[in-house]
């Protein structure tokens, strides 16, 4: 079986430290029954988003092979390693040649469909004019007004 292992080393390590980290990770592979077929440093690349307050990292791609590989133990070793920020282990299909890869930094889409839609602001409502308070009417005036209305209604019938 051949597996691809891609892992990211945080940018806080220098180039000489990265070489040492790659060697230590290779020892993880050998300790778990895998043989490193090919190792490729893909370079330092900016992430699309920050991961654990880190915005850059060095990507390393390894091809490992072996019949009795302890993948769960290898996965646990990589997960617990402070030198490896993220990793992924994928079973490689037969017949696909191992090639040289080149990664590029994330670039935002240029098409209108890919751009983030901006929220349109709702139109502002005009403030209602302040109504002036009507003068208060006395109870006697109200009684007179009601009597007039009732008399006109009775006359209209």
N, C-alpha and C positions, 0 to 999 in steps of 0.2 A: 504494500500500500504506500502511496505517496501522498503527503499532506503539504499544504501551503500554510505557513505561519507568517502572518504579518503583525508586527508589533511596533509601537511608537515609544520612543525614548524622549522624555521631556527636554526642553531647550536649556535647562539649567546646567547641563553637562557639556564640557568642552569636547572638541573633536578627539583628543587623545583619550578622554574618559569614555567616550562612546565606543571606541575600539575595544576597550576592556570590558564594557557592558555586553557587547556582541559576543565576546569570548565566553563570558559567564553564562549568557543565555544558551550558547551552544553546548555548554556543559550540562545545563538542565535537560536539553534534548538527549544527550548521550546517557545521562543518568536514568532516563525513563525509557531506554531501549530503542532510541531512534538514531539514525545516522544522517548527518547533515550532507545533503547532496550538493546544494548550492546556497550561497548566502549573498545577498545583494543589498547594499546600503543605498536607498533611494533618495536620500538627501533630506535637508531640513525644509519644512513646508509650513506655511501659516494655516491654521485650522479655520474652518468655516464659523466656528463658535468656540468659546473658551471651554476647556475641560480642566476642572480643579484649579482654576485661576491661571492656567497655562494657555498661551495662544499660539505657540510654535512647537514643533517636535520633529525628530528625525525618524523617518520611516525605514524599517528594515524588513526585507522579505526573505524568508528561508524556505527551501524545499527539503523536507525530511522524509526518510523512508524507513521501513522496518515492518516486521511481521507482528511482533509483540510489543507495541507501543502503549504505554500506560497514559492514554490521553487525558483521563480525569486528573491524574497526578500532575501531568505536565501543565494542564490548564490551571490547576490550583497553584503550582509553583510560579507561573507567570502572573497570576492574579495577586499573589502575596508579595511579589517583588516590587520594591519601591522604585526600581530603576525602569520599570515598564509601566507606561501610563495606560495604554489600552492594547489589546491583542485580539486576534481572531485566528482560529484554526479551521481549515476547510479541507475536506477530502478532495483530492485532485482526480478528475475523470481520466480514464485511460485514453491515450492517443493524442493528448494535447501537449505540444512541445513546450518546454520551459524556455521562456524568452527573456529579453532584457526590457524592463519596464521603466517608464519615465512618468513621474507624477508632476502635476502642476497645481498651483494654489487655486483655491476656490475663487471663482469670478461670478459676480451677480449676472443674471440673465439680462440681455439687452432688448429682448422682445417686449412689446407692451403687455402681453399676457403674463409674462413672468414678473413684472414689476408689482410691488405691493400697492394695493388699492388704498388710496387715501380716503378717509372718511369725510364725506361732504357735510358741512355744517348746515343745520336746519336754518331756514330763513328766520330772521328776527321778527318778532311780533312788535307792532307798535303799541306803545302804552296807551291804555284807554284814558280818555280825558276824565279828569276828576270832576265828579258831579257835585254841584253845590247843594248843601243841605236846604231842604225846603223849610219854611218857617212852620213851627209847630202850630197846629190848629187846636183851638179849645174844644171841649166836649160839647158846649152849646152850639158852636158852629157846625160840628159834625151832625148833631141831631137835626138841625135845620136843613142841612144839605140832604140827609137821608129822607126826611119827610118830603122834600121837593121831588126827589127821584121816584119815591113810591107813588106820589100823587100823579106824576106824569105817566108812570107805567099803568096805573089804574085807569087813567083817562084814555089811554091808547087801546085798551081792551074793548 
